[in-house]
Amino acid sequence: MYNFISEIGAVLSPVVAGVLRDSTGNWGIPLILDGVLLAASCLFVIGVSTKVIHPVSVQPVIKRDVP
């Protein structure tokens, strides 16, 4: 799934940058957008925790026969 999402970005990025360049006449806006997306992705990577969370062990339930 991660690779699929990356490929969507790889396909759409040149199209969006080209449309922005054609509409504004310069490369400033597409490059600023790329920088903002890069900074946001860096913040997301920094926010990922490397701490491994182990599941809480569950004690077995002892069934007793009630008379």
URNORPE-V196524 format. One record per residue. RES is the residue in one letter. SS is DSSP state (alpha for helix, beta for strand, coil for the rest). PHI is phi as a letter, one per 30 degrees, with the letter a starting at -180 (* if undefined). D_LAST is the distance of its C-alpha to the last C-alpha in Angstrom with 1 decimal. Layout:
res = <RES;RES>
ss = <SS;SS>
phi = <PHI;PHI>
d_last = <D_LAST;D_LAST>
This chain:
res = <M;Y;N;F;I;S;E;I;G;A;V;L;S;P;V;V;A;G;V;L;R;D;S;T;G;N;W;G;I;P;L;I;L;D;G;V;L;L;A;A;S;C;L;F;V;I;G;V;S;T;K;V;I;H;P;V;S;V;Q;P;V;I;K;R;D;V;P>
ss = <coil;alpha;alpha;alpha;alpha;alpha;alpha;alpha;alpha;alpha;alpha;alpha;alpha;alpha;alpha;alpha;alpha;alpha;alpha;alpha;alpha;alpha;alpha;alpha;coil;coil;coil;alpha;alpha;alpha;alpha;alpha;alpha;alpha;alpha;alpha;alpha;alpha;alpha;alpha;alpha;alpha;alpha;alpha;alpha;alpha;alpha;coil;coil;coil;coil;coil;coil;coil;coil;coil;coil;coil;coil;coil;coil;coil;coil;coil;coil;coil;coil>
phi = <*;d;d;d;d;d;d;d;d;d;d;d;e;d;d;d;d;d;d;d;d;d;d;c;i;b;c;d;d;d;d;d;d;d;d;d;d;d;d;d;d;d;d;d;d;d;d;d;d;c;d;d;c;c;d;d;d;c;d;d;d;c;c;c;d;c;d>
d_last = <54.6;56.4;59.4;59.5;59.7;62.4;64.4;64.4;65.9;68.4;69.6;69.7;71.3;74.8;74.8;73.8;76.3;79.0;78.5;78.5;81.7;83.4;82.6;83.6;86.4;85.2;82.4;81.4;78.5;76.9;77.2;75.7;72.8;72.3;72.3;69.8;67.4;67.9;67.2;64.1;62.8;63.6;61.5;58.6;58.9;59.0;55.9;53.8;51.5;51.6;48.6;45.7;42.4;39.5;36.2;33.5;31.0;27.5;24.7;22.1;18.7;15.9;12.8;9.5;6.4;3.9;0.0>
